[in-house]
Amino acid sequence: MDNQDIKVPEEITDMPQIPGVGWYVVHTYSGHENKVAAALKQRIESEHLENKILEVLVPTQEKIEIKGGKKVTVKEKIFPGYILVKMVLDDIAWLAVRTTQGVTSFIGMSQKPTPISEAEVASIVKFMTQGAQPTFKSIYIEGDTVKITDGPFAEFIGKVESIDKERGKVKVLVSIFGRETPVELDFLQVAKL
């Protein structure tokens, strides 16, 4: 896909185009992305940096996870340990971001933060909002040994042959009468051994 094919979402193009503004990738402690984003937003407000730091984005995508035998929708980080910040790169804004608790560094070439293109940000936002239905967060990989917990094959042991994250299905090879037979099951019907 060419960068020309990517349509920049309105929420990105709505912002007035200020000279010197760019999107920067900021490295954070892994698992602290939301805390860093909240702390940075609070800092922007308290230090009146709204005209220098315009937007803070934690790229996430909705996934369905199986927890306690139930389907739960969770927001999974697309780039664990990273957030995107749209800002004017000057000493004041750089220092505000760099000294926010949980930030480890800016990503860039030779100690200088390097902006990423609007097209790259647009494709990340597009990926975040892609599809109305969240996909399943797979805890299985091909070749895993699983136990069937529900249905006519309950208590059978088999190997995962394939995974369909969109539908939340897993195809398991089960030995029936000495022959390997593929059985399609819901993620809720199997448990990892």
C-alpha positions in Angstrom: 0.0 0.0 0.0 1.4 3.4 -1.0 1.3 6.3 1.4 -0.9 8.1 -1.2 -3.6 5.5 -0.6 -3.9 6.3 3.1 -6.6 8.8 4.0 -5.7 11.0 7.0 -8.6 10.8 9.5 -10.4 14.0 10.3 -9.2 14.1 13.9 -5.7 14.4 12.6 -6.4 17.0 9.9 -8.7 19.1 12.1 -5.7 20.5 13.9 -4.4 23.8 12.6 -1.1 23.2 10.7 1.5 25.0 12.8 5.0 25.2 11.4 7.4 23.0 13.2 4.8 20.6 14.5 5.4 16.9 14.1 4.5 13.5 15.5 7.2 12.0 17.7 7.5 8.5 19.2 8.3 8.5 22.9 9.6 5.5 24.6 8.1 4.7 28.1 8.4 2.0 30.6 6.5 -1.0 29.3 3.0 -1.2 30.9 3.1 2.5 31.9 1.9 4.0 28.5 -1.5 5.1 29.9 0.0 6.5 33.1 2.6 8.5 31.1 -0.1 9.8 28.7 -2.3 10.9 31.7 0.7 12.5 33.5 1.7 14.3 30.3 -1.8 15.6 29.6 -2.0 16.8 33.2 1.3 18.5 32.8 0.3 20.2 29.5 -2.7 21.6 31.3 -0.9 22.8 34.5 2.0 24.3 32.6 -0.2 25.8 29.9 1.6 24.0 27.1 -1.5 23.4 24.9 0.1 25.4 22.1 3.3 23.4 22.1 2.1 19.8 22.9 -1.0 19.3 20.9 -1.9 15.6 21.2 -0.9 12.5 23.1 -1.9 9.1 21.6 -1.5 5.6 23.1 -2.1 3.3 20.0 -4.5 0.5 21.1 -6.9 -1.9 19.5 -9.8 -3.7 21.0 -9.4 -7.4 21.4 -11.6 -10.1 23.0 -9.8 -12.0 25.7 -11.0 -15.2 27.5 -10.9 -14.5 31.3 -12.5 -16.9 33.8 -14.4 -18.7 31.0 -16.0 -15.5 29.8 -15.3 -13.2 26.8 -14.0 -9.8 27.9 -13.2 -6.9 25.6 -9.8 -5.3 26.4 -7.7 -2.6 24.8 -4.4 -4.1 23.7 -1.5 -1.8 23.0 -0.3 -2.0 19.5 3.2 -0.7 20.4 3.9 -1.7 24.0 6.3 0.8 25.6 5.6 3.6 23.1 3.3 6.6 22.8 2.9 9.2 20.0 3.1 12.9 20.8 2.2 15.7 18.4 4.2 18.7 19.4 6.4 21.7 18.5 9.9 20.5 19.1 11.4 23.3 21.2 13.4 23.2 24.5 10.3 23.8 26.6 8.1 21.1 25.1 11.0 18.6 24.8 11.9 19.1 28.5 8.2 18.8 29.6 7.9 15.4 27.7 11.4 14.1 28.5 11.0 14.8 32.3 7.5 13.3 32.6 7.7 10.3 35.0 7.9 7.0 33.0 9.4 8.5 29.8 12.7 7.0 29.0 13.6 8.7 25.7 12.5 10.1 22.3 13.0 7.9 19.3 15.3 9.4 16.7 18.6 9.5 15.0 21.8 10.3 17.0 20.2 11.9 20.1 17.8 14.0 18.0 14.1 13.2 18.1 12.9 12.4 14.5 9.3 13.0 13.6 7.2 10.4 11.8 5.0 11.3 8.9 1.3 12.2 9.0 0.8 9.2 6.7 2.4 6.9 9.2 0.2 8.3 12.0 -2.8 8.0 9.7 -2.1 4.3 9.1 -1.7 3.7 12.8 -5.0 5.4 13.6 -6.6 3.5 10.7 -5.2 0.2 12.2 -6.6 1.2 15.7 -10.1 1.7 14.3 -10.0 -1.0 11.7 -13.1 -3.1 11.7 -16.1 -2.5 13.9 -15.7 -5.9 15.6 -12.8 -6.5 17.8 -10.7 -9.7 17.1 -9.9 -12.3 19.6 -6.6 -12.1 21.5 -5.3 -15.6 20.8 -3.6 -17.4 23.7 -3.1 -20.4 21.5 -0.5 -21.0 18.8 -0.3 -23.8 16.2 1.0 -27.0 17.7 -0.2 -26.3 21.3 -1.7 -29.2 23.2 -5.1 -28.4 24.5 -7.9 -30.1 26.4 -11.5 -29.8 25.1 -13.6 -28.6 28.0 -17.1 -28.5 26.4 -19.2 -30.2 23.8 -19.3 -33.7 22.4 -15.5 -34.0 22.6 -15.2 -32.8 26.2 -12.1 -34.3 28.0 -10.4 -35.1 24.7 -6.8 -33.9 24.3 -5.6 -32.6 20.9 -3.2 -30.3 19.1 -4.1 -26.9 17.7 -4.0 -27.1 13.9 -5.1 -23.5 13.1 -6.6 -20.4 14.7 -9.2 -18.0 13.4 -8.9 -14.8 15.6 -11.7 -13.0 13.8 -14.3 -15.6 14.6 -12.7 -16.8 17.9 -12.4 -20.4 16.7 -9.6 -22.9 16.9 -9.2 -26.1 14.8 -8.0 -29.0 17.0 -6.7 -32.3 15.7 -8.3 -35.0 18.0 -7.5 -38.7 17.8 -10.8 -40.6 17.3 -10.6 -44.3 16.7 -6.8 -44.0 16.0 -7.3 -41.3 13.3 -6.5 -37.6 13.6 -9.8 -35.7 13.0 -10.0 -31.9 12.8 -12.6 -30.4 15.1 -13.5 -26.7 15.0 -14.2 -25.3 18.5 -14.9 -21.9 20.1 -12.0 -20.5 22.2 -14.2 -21.0 25.3 -14.4 -24.8 24.6 -10.7 -25.5 25.0 -8.0 -25.0 27.7 -4.3 -24.9 27.3 -2.4 -27.8 28.9 
